[in-house]
Amino acid sequence: MSVKEQLIDEIEAAPEFLLDEVLEFFLFLKLRLSQRSAESPSSPTMRDRAPLFLQVAREINQELSDVETEPLPADFSRNLDHYLYGFPKVES
């Protein structure tokens, strides 16, 4: 199964509120890519875009202060829906 097919499967199964967040994030990344492409003399190839995506993620992470990331619980990524929306915790 290709990445695109996996994404489509996940999108079809996701609740609407999550799709809104994913769409906003995707459009943000797309805008950042287009801005960087306009700044550089040659546009990035498909192979160059993955490292560029990771660089954008690093920049976003660096913008977060220690105060913003410090209070997160150790199981935050596993139980994101619990902490954001009150869903039951996932125990593993």
C-alpha positions in Angstrom: 0.0 0.0 0.0 1.4 3.4 -1.0 1.7 6.3 1.4 -1.0 8.1 -0.5 -3.4 5.1 -0.1 -2.5 4.9 3.6 -3.3 8.6 4.0 -6.6 8.3 2.2 -7.6 5.4 4.5 -6.7 7.4 7.6 -8.5 10.4 6.4 -11.7 8.4 5.7 -11.6 7.0 9.3 -10.7 10.3 11.0 -13.2 12.5 12.9 -14.0 15.8 11.3 -12.3 17.9 14.0 -9.1 16.1 13.4 -9.4 16.6 9.6 -9.7 20.4 10.2 -6.4 20.4 12.2 -4.6 18.2 9.6 -5.8 20.4 6.7 -4.5 23.6 8.5 -1.2 22.0 9.1 -0.9 20.7 5.6 -1.7 24.1 4.1 0.8 25.8 6.5 3.5 23.4 5.3 2.6 24.0 1.6 2.8 27.7 2.1 6.2 27.5 3.8 7.5 25.3 0.9 6.2 27.8 -1.7 7.8 30.7 0.2 11.1 28.9 0.4 10.9 27.9 -3.3 10.4 31.6 -4.2 13.4 32.6 -2.1 15.8 30.1 -3.6 17.1 30.4 -7.2 16.1 26.8 -8.1 13.0 25.1 -6.8 13.5 22.0 -4.7 13.1 18.6 -6.3 10.9 15.9 -4.7 14.0 14.4 -3.2 14.9 17.8 -1.6 11.4 18.4 -0.1 11.7 15.7 2.7 14.7 17.3 4.3 13.0 20.7 3.9 9.9 19.4 5.7 12.1 18.2 8.5 13.9 21.6 8.7 10.5 23.3 9.0 9.5 20.9 11.8 12.8 21.6 13.6 12.2 25.4 13.3 8.8 25.0 14.8 10.2 22.9 17.6 12.9 25.5 18.3 10.2 28.3 18.5 8.6 26.4 21.4 10.1 27.5 24.7 11.0 25.1 27.5 8.0 26.4 29.5 5.6 25.4 26.7 7.0 21.8 26.5 8.0 21.1 30.1 4.6 20.4 31.6 3.6 17.7 29.0 2.9 14.3 30.5 5.2 11.4 29.5 2.3 9.7 27.7 1.1 12.8 25.9 1.7 11.5 22.3 0.0 8.2 23.1 -3.0 9.9 24.8 -3.2 13.1 22.8 -7.0 12.7 22.3 -7.4 12.2 26.1 -5.5 15.4 26.9 -7.1 17.5 24.2 -10.6 16.2 24.0 -11.2 14.1 27.1 -11.3 10.7 25.3 -10.5 7.6 27.5 -6.7 7.1 28.0 -5.0 4.4 26.0 -3.2 1.9 28.2 -0.4 -0.1 26.7 
